[in-house]
Amino acid sequence: MNQAPNYLRTTRLDNGLQIITERNPSQRSASVIWLVPGGSACDPLERGDGWATLLSEFLMRGSGELESREFSDAMDRLGMRRSVSADTYHQHIAATLAGSDLSSGLDLLVDLVLQPRFPGDALAPVKSLCLQELSGIEDDPASLAAVRLDEIRYPSPFHRHGLGIQEHIEATTADDLRGYWKEVARPTGSILAVTGDVDHDRVVEQLSMRLADWSGTGPTPEIVGAPVGGTLRIERDTSQVHLGIGLAGPIAADPDHLAFRTAVGVLGGGSSSRLFLDVRERRGLAYSVSARYSEGFALGACTISAGTTPERVAETLERIDAVLEEFDGGPTDEEVTRIAVGLRSGGLMQQEHGPSRARQLALDVFRRGTARSTEAILAEFDAIDPDDVRRVALERMGPAWRSAAIRCLLGPASAIAGSD
């Protein structure tokens, strides 16, 4: 049997930048994701909460000799779809364009990272956008409950939602952001992935020349102290009550992460899950209920979310707790198979989408230390074993796991008082 060619290649430049490419002969486009240190957990706690979000808006406002409009026009001439967004650790600089224009596109992205203009007259509208997004949380009760849950479930500096603090944003100057970007945007800690119509050697050669003078190590935030924990009640005059339950989960590099993801899928991953069938379908207690697993570099988490009426808060929480207790025996073979099939099909579609695949490669290198081929990822899904999932459920989702749950309840005071 002939083995499929391996189009996945990795190179680390002398300055520390990691480059991953995966050529797809059937594609004529190229997708780029560049992870550059400077995410929300890197923001200075005392005065810079929100700088990562400000930077994600500010970075696109011109670079090198090109002012904001000129820079935008240059990318438009390449037909480049682009974005900059911040996560916990990095700025995600993303672009998709024709493979034939990849070299020109990379030149523009290098200018964006190394020579952002940060024009002073653009700071006011950037701040306005960030403040609007921050204030918008209050208008979305479900999102507000999720944000406040994260604030008490995670230790500093990972407890921040990234949108910042109003006072910090308003006090930020363009010089603050210029100096901060020079401090955090370093090659060691940066990861650049390209998929599709790409020549690995040409990318390495181009970036080796363009980034020869770029040096230094970007920050990697570490846990400081313990989370607040407990139960948070947020009084709002709403017609529904929004519930969030935070539980621990394995990190991405943990060998149990896939079995844990499967177990969480059985609990709350869709309309065939145990929580959905028990809490919503059979008893009609909640109009929505789900569980999800978030893997990360330093922290993993399981989150159970539900929306119910003020009159049924206590009963909803009781049934969620009951379903979790009943899960001590673990899932059935049929349940595991159903989730495994769903994970595989979803994973396959993700791998075939250029931007998603590029992001997957970059995050693999960051979280796991190595990039996985599509075949390797699908093989992991195929190898999901019901007995292993039951072992993880028994060892990591038992009474101690449940007793450490952190809760956030948002709704009328009378409905959430005393609910634990």
SERO-330369 format. One record per residue (C-alpha): residue number from 1; residue in one letter; x, y, z. Coordinates in nm, 4 decimals, decimal comma, m for minus. Example, Ala and Ser with C-alpha at 12.3 -4.5 7.8 and 13.67 -1.06 7.14 Angstrom:
<atoms>
   pos   code         c1         c2         c3
     1      A     1,2300    m0,4500     0,7800
     2      S     1,3670    m0,1060     0,7140
</atoms>
This chain:
<atoms>
   pos   code         c1         c2         c3
     1      M     0,0000     0,0000     0,0000
     2      N     0,1426     0,3392    m0,1000
     3      Q     0,1765     0,5875     0,1799
     4      A     0,0234     0,9315     0,1257
     5      P     0,2840     1,2072     0,0780
     6      N     0,3607     1,4154     0,3837
     7      Y     0,3052     1,7811     0,3014
     8      L     0,3447     1,8994     0,6624
     9      R     0,6775     2,0673     0,7377
    10      T     0,8152     2,2644     1,0316
    11      T     1,1163     2,4962     1,0666
    12      R     1,2383     2,7053     1,3566
    13      L     1,4296     3,0162     1,2503
    14      D     1,7464     3,1191     1,4310
    15      N     1,5546     3,3979     1,6054
    16      G     1,3034     3,1505     1,7519
    17      L     1,0043     3,1939     1,5189
    18      Q     0,8382     2,8607     1,4418
    19      I     0,7065     2,8155     1,0866
    20      I     0,4652     2,5355     0,9958
    21      T     0,3341     2,4797     0,6451
    22      E     0,1030     2,2198     0,4993
    23      R     0,0782     2,2106     0,1230
    24      N    m0,2532     2,1062    m0,0282
    25      P    m0,2072     2,0404    m0,4035
    26      S    m0,5795     2,0775    m0,4683
    27      Q    m0,5983     2,4339    m0,3315
    28      R    m0,5083     2,7590    m0,5061
    29      S    m0,5476     2,9749    m0,1989
    30      A    m0,3195     3,0085     0,1029
    31      S    m0,4316     3,0658     0,4624
    32      V    m0,1998     3,2217     0,7182
    33      I    m0,2275     3,2407     1,0953
    34      W     0,0461     3,4173     1,2900
    35      L     0,0369     3,3881     1,6671
    36      V     0,2331     3,6743     1,8218
    37      P     0,2708     3,7068     2,2008
    38      G     0,0494     3,9755     2,3500
    39      G    m0,2851     3,8219     2,4501
    40      S    m0,5145     3,9323     2,7307
    41      A    m0,3297     3,7419     3,0041
    42      C    m0,0191     3,9439     2,9158
    43      D    m0,1935     4,2784     2,9809
    44      P    m0,0450     4,4730     3,2741
    45      L    m0,2803     4,4096     3,5659
    46      E    m0,2403     4,7492     3,7276
    47      R    m0,3132     4,9730     3,4299
    48      G    m0,3396     4,7792     3,1047
    49      D    m0,6417     4,5516     3,1305
    50      G    m0,7762     4,5724     2,7751
    51      W    m0,4542     4,6493     2,5893
    52      A    m0,4684     4,3221     2,3940
    53      T    m0,8091     4,4142     2,2533
    54      L    m0,6944     4,7678     2,1772
    55      L    m0,3926     4,6278     1,9946
    56      S    m0,6066     4,3951     1,7843
    57      E    m0,7922     4,7013     1,6528
    58      F    m0,4898     4,9312     1,6369
    59      L    m0,2542     4,6985     1,4490
    60      M    m0,4509     4,7266     1,1236
    61      R    m0,4268     5,1066     1,1186
    62      G    m0,1251     5,1264     0,8888
    63      S     0,2318     4,9980     0,8868
    64      G     0,5718     5,0998     0,7577
    65      E     0,5350     5,3783     0,5037
    66      L     0,1659     5,3059     0,4493
    67      E    m0,1028     5,4964     0,6351
    68      S    m0,4205     5,3208     0,7397
    69      R    m0,6108     5,3620     0,4118
    70      E    m0,3037     5,2853     0,2005
    71      F    m0,2336     4,9708     0,4023
    72      S    m0,5938     4,8559     0,3658
    73      D    m0,5851     4,9247    m0,0091
    74      A    m0,2627     4,7250    m0,0459
    75      M    m0,4273     4,4228     0,1160
    76      D    m0,7431     4,4694    m0,0898
    77      R    m0,5387     4,4672    m0,4123
    78      L    m0,4232     4,1189    m0,3144
    79      G    m0,7798     4,0126    m0,2422
    80      M    m0,6667     3,9370     0,1125
    81      R    m0,9241     3,8492     0,3757
    82      R    m0,7634     3,9492     0,7041
    83      S    m0,8285     3,9954     1,0709
    84      V    m0,6506     4,0506     1,3990
    85      S    m0,7945     3,9210     1,7253
    86      A    m0,6609     3,8565     2,0724
    87      D    m0,6871     3,5388     2,2770
    88      T    m0,5421     3,4633     2,6186
    89      Y    m0,1808     3,4327     2,5037
    90      H    m0,1498     3,5787     2,1539
    91      Q    m0,2574     3,8199     1,8904
    92      H    m0,4017     3,6087     1,6063
    93      I    m0,3072     3,7688     1,2760
    94      A    m0,5005     3,5841     1,0068
    95      A    m0,5086     3,6167     0,6295
    96      T    m0,6365     3,4207     0,3307
    97      L    m0,5380     3,5063    m0,0255
    98      A    m0,4394     3,3509    m0,3580
    99      G    m0,1333     3,1302    m0,3245
   100      S     0,0322     3,3177    m0,6101
   101      D     0,0198     3,6347    m0,3959
   102      L     0,1419     3,4730    m0,0747
   103      S     0,4881     3,6327    m0,0872
   104      S     0,3427     3,9828    m0,1221
   105      G     0,0909     3,9107     0,1517
   106      L     0,3604     3,7911     0,3917
   107      D     0,5555     4,1118     0,3300
   108      L     0,2548     4,3144     0,4394
   109      L     0,2048     4,0972     0,7485
   110      V     0,5716     4,1346     0,8433
   111      D     0,5328     4,5124     0,8192
   112      L     0,2216     4,4892     1,0366
   113      V     0,4131     4,3044     1,3102
   114      L     0,7457     4,4870     1,2908
   115      Q     0,6412     4,8369     1,1875
   116      P     0,2846     4,9178     1,2956
   117      R     0,2185     5,2908     1,2697
   118      F    m0,0165     5,3215     1,5691
   119      P    m0,1324     5,6673     1,4537
   120      G    m0,2390     5,8888     1,7408
   121      D    m0,5492     6,0163     1,5598
   122      A    m0,6791     5,6589     1,5266
   123      L    m0,6696     5,5858     1,8989
   124      A    m0,9987     5,7600     1,9816
   125      P    m1,2092     5,5513     1,7402
   126      V    m1,0225     5,2363     1,8488
   127      K    m1,1068     5,3110     2,2119
   128      S    m1,4670     5,3831     2,1188
   129      L    m1,5039     5,0435     1,9508
   130      C    m1,3537     4,8636     2,2489
   131      L    m1,5690     5,0517     2,4985
   132      Q    m1,8813     4,9734     2,2959
   133      E    m1,7934     4,6040     2,3021
   134      L    m1,7277     4,6200     2,6747
   135      S    m2,0581     4,7925     2,7499
   136      G    m2,2392     4,5477     2,5234
   137      I    m2,1778     4,2673     2,7732
   138      E    m2,4370     4,4209     3,0038
   139      D    m2,6981     4,3927     2,7299
   140      D    m2,6448     4,0182     2,6878
   141      P    m2,7290     3,8370     3,0133
   142      A    m2,6031     3,4975     2,8960
   143      S    m2,2664     3,6405     2,7921
   144      L    m2,2442     3,8426     3,1121
   145      A    m2,2999     3,5309     3,3223
   146      A    m2,0299     3,3467     3,1265
   147      V    m1,7817     3,6323     3,1669
   148      R    m1,8430     3,6635     3,5393
   149      L    m1,8114     3,2871     3,5831
   150      D    m1,4668     3,2980     3,4220
   151      E    m1,3645     3,5800     3,6542
   152      I    m1,4173     3,3622     3,9621
   153      R    m1,3197     3,0211     3,8201
   154      Y    m0,9759     3,1061     3,6801
   155      P    m0,6695     3,2301     3,8688
   156      S    m0,5004     3,5583     3,7813
   157      P    m0,4104     3,6600     3,5120
   158      F    m0,6343     3,4136     3,3242
   159      H    m0,9530     3,5352     3,4916
   160      R    m0,9856     3,8361     3,2599
   161      H    m1,2294     3,8338     2,9694
   162      G    m1,0036     4,0430     2,7467
   163      L    m1,2387     4,3339     2,6844
   164      G    m1,0694     4,5277     2,9595
   165      I    m1,1617     4,7765     3,2278
   166      Q    m1,3172     5,1053     3,1234
   167      E    m1,0809     5,3203     3,3296
   168      H    m0,7751     5,1420     3,1905
   169      I    m0,8924     5,1779     2,8305
   170      E    m0,9761     5,5449     2,8688
   171      A    m0,6346     5,6218     3,0222
   172      T    m0,4325     5,4376     2,7544
   173      T    m0,2148     5,6438     2,5190
   174      A    m0,0747     5,5609     2,1779
   175      D     0,2741     5,5644     2,3321
   176      D     0,1581     5,3041     2,5850
   177      L     0,0597     5,0667     2,3064
   178      R     0,3663     5,1381     2,0916
   179      G     0,6010     5,0612     2,3788
   180      Y     0,4041     4,7590     2,4920
   181      W     0,3940     4,6044     2,1446
   182      K     0,7719     4,6375     2,1090
   183      E     0,8058     4,4638     2,4441
   184      V     0,5790     4,1638     2,3814
   185      A     0,5927     4,1079     2,0032
   186      R     0,9009     3,8858     1,9866
   187      P     0,9970     3,5925     1,7622
   188      T     1,0539     3,3376     2,0379
   189      G     0,6977     3,2528     2,1323
   190      S     0,5628     3,3413     1,7861
   191      I     0,4210     3,0720     1,5597
   192      L     0,3319     3,1153     1,1923
   193      A     0,1317     2,8524     1,0060
   194      V     0,0416     2,8492     0,6356
   195      T    m0,1818     2,5967     0,4593
   196      G    m0,2951     2,5465     0,1018
   197      D    m0,0933     2,6639    m0,1986
   198      V     0,2374     2,7132    m0,0193
   199      D     0,6046     2,6340    m0,0791
   200      H     0,7704     2,5769     0,2587
   201      D     1,1255     2,6561     0,1469
   202      R     1,0223     2,9849    m0,0148
   203      V     0,8349     3,0942     0,2975
   204      V     1,1321     3,0100     0,5190
   205      E     1,3731     3,1902     0,2877
   206      Q     1,1560     3,5014     0,2686
   207      L     1,0950     3,5247     0,6415
   208      S     1,4567     3,4488     0,7281
   209      M     1,5574     3,7561     0,5298
   210      R     1,2743     3,9860     0,6391
   211      L     1,2995     3,8955     1,0078
   212      A     1,6780     3,8738     1,0402
   213      D     1,6911     4,1684     1,2813
   214      W     1,3892     4,0621     1,4877
   215      S     1,4919     3,9105     1,8196
   216      G     1,3836     3,8437     2,1764
   217      T     1,1395     3,6278     2,3698
   218      G     0,7737     3,7099     2,4163
   219      P     0,5944     3,6652     2,7494
   220      T     0,4227     3,3422     2,8522
   221      P     0,1829     3,4256     3,1387
   222      E     0,1858     3,2009     3,4419
   223      I    m0,0718     3,1349     3,7127
   224      V    m0,0588     3,3779     4,0037
   225      G    m0,2519     3,2843     4,3173
   226      A    m0,5786     3,0966     4,3450
   227      P    m0,9188     3,1649     4,1862
   228      V    m1,1949     3,3337     4,3838
   229      G    m1,4209     3,0291     4,3529
   230      G    m1,7571     2,9820     4,5219
   231      T    m2,0927     3,1007     4,3915
   232      L    m2,1550     3,4412     4,2356
   233      R    m2,5062     3,5858     4,2197
   234      I    m2,5760     3,8725     3,9829
   235      E    m2,9077     4,0452     4,0423
   236      R    m3,0836     4,1539     3,7250
   237      D    m3,4496     4,2175     3,6546
   238      T    m3,4720     3,9567     3,3788
   239      S    m3,7481     3,7170     3,2782
   240      Q    m3,4997     3,4277     3,2624
   241      V    m3,2251     3,3071     3,4925
   242      H    m2,8894     3,2229     3,3383
   243      L    m2,6833     2,9553     3,5081
   244      G    m2,3162     2,8774     3,4627
   245      I    m2,1292     2,5922     3,6321
   246      G    m1,7523     2,5778     3,6019
   247      L    m1,5632     2,2507     3,6438
   248      A    m1,2022     2,1481     3,5911
   249      G    m1,0761     1,9779     3,2767
   250      P    m0,7490     1,8454     3,1345
   251      I    m0,5147     2,0677     2,9348
   252      A    m0,4537     2,0055     2,5641
   253      A    m0,1302     1,8150     2,6256
   254      D    m0,2957     1,5769     2,8729
   255      P    m0,3309     1,2216     2,7324
   256      D    m0,6872     1,2123     2,8680
   257      H    m0,8067     1,5220     2,6831
   258      L    m0,9879     1,3402     2,3998
   259      A    m1,1584     1,0882     2,6288
   260      F    m1,2654     1,3775     2,8517
   261      R    m1,4016     1,5685     2,5497
   262      T    m1,6007     1,2610     2,4526
   263      A    m1,7418     1,2239     2,8035
   264      V    m1,8458     1,5904     2,8102
   265      G    m2,0125     1,5407     2,4724
   266      V    m2,2194     1,2576     2,6181
   267      L    m2,3191     1,4816     2,9083
   268      G    m2,4141     1,7945     2,7201
   269      G    m2,3092     1,7949     2,3572
   270      G    m2,6320     1,8324     2,1637
   271      S    m2,9922     1,7179     2,1564
   272      S    m2,9054     1,3534     2,2317
   273      S    m2,6979     1,4353     2,5391
   274      R    m2,7994     1,3344     2,8889
   275      L    m2,8448     1,6874     3,0181
   276      F    m3,0568     1,7921     2,7211
   277      L    m3,2792     1,4849     2,7339
   278      D    m3,3295     1,4935     3,1117
   279      V    m3,3420     1,8641     3,1960
   280      R    m3,5050     2,0021     2,8835
   281      E    m3,6920     1,7292     2,6972
   282      R    m3,8297     1,5069     2,9734
   283      R    m3,8866     1,7673     3,2430
   284      G    m3,9116     2,0966     3,0558
   285      L    m3,7027     2,2741     3,3191
   286      A    m3,4789     2,4783     3,0898
   287      Y    m3,5112     2,6233     2,7444
   288      S    m3,1397     2,5584     2,6921
   289      V    m2,8829     2,3380     2,8621
   290      S    m2,5418     2,2230     2,7389
   291      A    m2,1909     2,1278     2,8428
   292      R    m1,8684     2,2071     2,6632
   293      Y    m1,5004     2,1371     2,7140
   294      S    m1,2283     2,3954     2,6530
   295      E    m0,8730     2,2709     2,6274
   296      G    m0,5901     2,5134     2,6824
   297      F    m0,2163     2,5410     2,7286
   298      A    m0,2105     2,5826     3,1077
   299      L    m0,5772     2,5408     3,2026
   300      G    m0,8620     2,3200     3,0865
   301      A    m1,2276     2,3587     3,1737
   302      C    m1,5739     2,2118     3,1467
   303      T    m1,8669     2,4544     3,1464
   304      I    m2,2338     2,3704     3,1926
   305      S    m2,4752     2,6437     3,0852
   306      A    m2,8505     2,6604     3,1254
   307      G    m3,1319     2,9089     3,0906
   308      T    m3,4504     2,8666     3,2893
   309      T    m3,7386     3,0572     3,4467
   310      P    m3,7130     3,2161     3,7934
   311      E    m3,9580     2,9643     3,9339
   312      R    m3,7527     2,6619     3,8301
   313      V    m3,3976     2,7585     3,9227
   314      A    m3,3622     2,5275     4,2216
   315      E    m3,5154     2,2295     4,0408
   316      T    m3,2967     2,2883     3,7348
   317      L    m2,9820     2,2896     3,9464
   318      E    m3,0963     1,9767     4,1289
   319      R    m3,1499     1,7882     3,8030
   320      I    m2,8148     1,8989     3,6615
   321      D    m2,6473     1,7727     3,9795
   322      A    m2,8442     1,4471     3,9540
   323      V    m2,7372     1,3877     3,5943
   324      L    m2,3743     1,4467     3,6905
   325      E    m2,4049     1,2002     3,9806
   326      E    m2,5631     0,9396     3,7550
   327      F    m2,2667     0,9765     3,5230
   328      D    m2,0362     0,8121     3,7768
   329      G    m2,0891     0,4850     3,5906
   330      G    m1,9704     0,6463     3,2706
   331      P    m2,1232     0,6468     2,9224
   332      T    m2,2487     0,3478     2,7262
   333      D    m2,0734     0,2139     2,4181
   334      E    m2,3496     0,3581     2,2002
   335      E    m2,3126     0,7039     2,3521
   336      V    m1,9370     0,7024     2,2998
   337      T    m1,9738     0,5875     1,9390
   338      R    m2,2241     0,8642     1,8664
   339      I    m1,9974     1,1354     2,0031
   340      A    m1,6877     0,9892     1,8361
   341      V    m1,8590     0,9928     1,4964
   342      G    m1,9617     1,3539     1,5502
   343      L    m1,6116     1,4553     1,6577
   344      R    m1,4595     1,2873     1,3549
   345      S    m1,6966     1,4443     1,1039
   346      G    m1,6563     1,7865     1,2624
   347      G    m1,2812     1,7441     1,2717
   348      L    m1,2698     1,6397     0,9071
   349      M    m1,4640     1,9475     0,7973
   350      Q    m1,2366     2,1688     1,0059
   351      Q    m0,9229     2,0192     0,8514
   352      E    m1,0550     2,0809     0,5003
   353      H    m1,1159     2,4507     0,5690
   354      G    m0,7918     2,6394     0,5083
   355      P    m0,8162     2,9064     0,7816
   356      S    m0,9342     2,6519     1,0398
   357      R    m0,6546     2,4122     0,9466
   358      A    m0,3886     2,6845     0,9747
   359      R    m0,5207     2,7805     1,3160
   360      Q    m0,5227     2,4136     1,4223
   361      L    m0,1573     2,3724     1,3245
   362      A    m0,0441     2,6848     1,5087
   363      L    m0,2361     2,5978     1,8249
   364      D    m0,1105     2,2389     1,8118
   365      V     0,2478     2,3628     1,8185
   366      F     0,1728     2,6040     2,1007
   367      R    m0,0334     2,3707     2,3186
   368      R     0,1207     2,0331     2,2384
   369      G     0,4654     2,1178     2,1057
   370      T     0,4105     1,9578     1,7646
   371      A     0,1782     1,9867     1,4656
   372      R    m0,0461     1,6908     1,3845
   373      S    m0,1329     1,5788     1,0354
   374      T    m0,4971     1,5449     0,9357
   375      E    m0,4494     1,1694     0,9230
   376      A    m0,3128     1,1650     1,2773
   377      I    m0,6065     1,3704     1,4080
   378      L    m0,8649     1,1482     1,2389
   379      A    m0,6845     0,8389     1,3665
   380      E    m0,7189     0,9748     1,7211
   381      F    m1,0942     1,0081     1,6728
   382      D    m1,1136     0,6556     1,5278
   383      A    m0,9294     0,5194     1,8313
   384      I    m1,1690     0,6587     2,0922
   385      D    m1,2371     0,3666     2,3242
   386      P    m1,5502     0,3385     2,5430
   387      D    m1,3560     0,1718     2,8240
   388      D    m1,1030     0,4570     2,8262
   389      V    m1,3817     0,7148     2,8324
   390      R    m1,5420     0,5337     3,1259
   391      R    m1,2068     0,5274     3,3055
   392      V    m1,1696     0,9046     3,2625
   393      A    m1,5264     0,9611     3,3789
   394      L    m1,4595     0,7522     3,6893
   395      E    m1,1210     0,9023     3,7706
   396      R    m1,1744     1,2668     3,6748
   397      M    m1,5501     1,3345     3,6845
   398      G    m1,6490     1,1888     4,0188
   399      P    m1,7590     1,3366     4,3536
   400      A    m1,4420     1,5416     4,4087
   401      W    m1,4768     1,6970     4,0621
   402      R    m1,8403     1,7886     4,1244
   403      S    m1,7793     1,9260     4,4731
   404      A    m1,5255     2,1743     4,3356
   405      A    m1,7788     2,3253     4,0933
   406      I    m1,7970     2,7051     4,0718
   407      R    m2,1303     2,8673     3,9927
   408      C    m2,2681     3,1917     3,8559
   409      L    m2,6390     3,2752     3,8618
   410      L    m2,7856     3,5816     3,6930
   411      G    m3,1483     3,6818     3,7365
   412      P    m3,4042     3,8347     3,9754
   413      A    m3,2840     3,8532     4,3366
   414      S    m3,5700     3,6414     4,4673
   415      A    m3,4929     3,3623     4,2192
   416      I    m3,1188     3,3304     4,2780
   417      A    m3,1059     3,3902     4,6532
   418      G    m2,9696     3,0857     4,8321
   419      S    m2,9365     2,8772     4,5138
   420      D    m2,6189     2,6666     4,5260
</atoms>
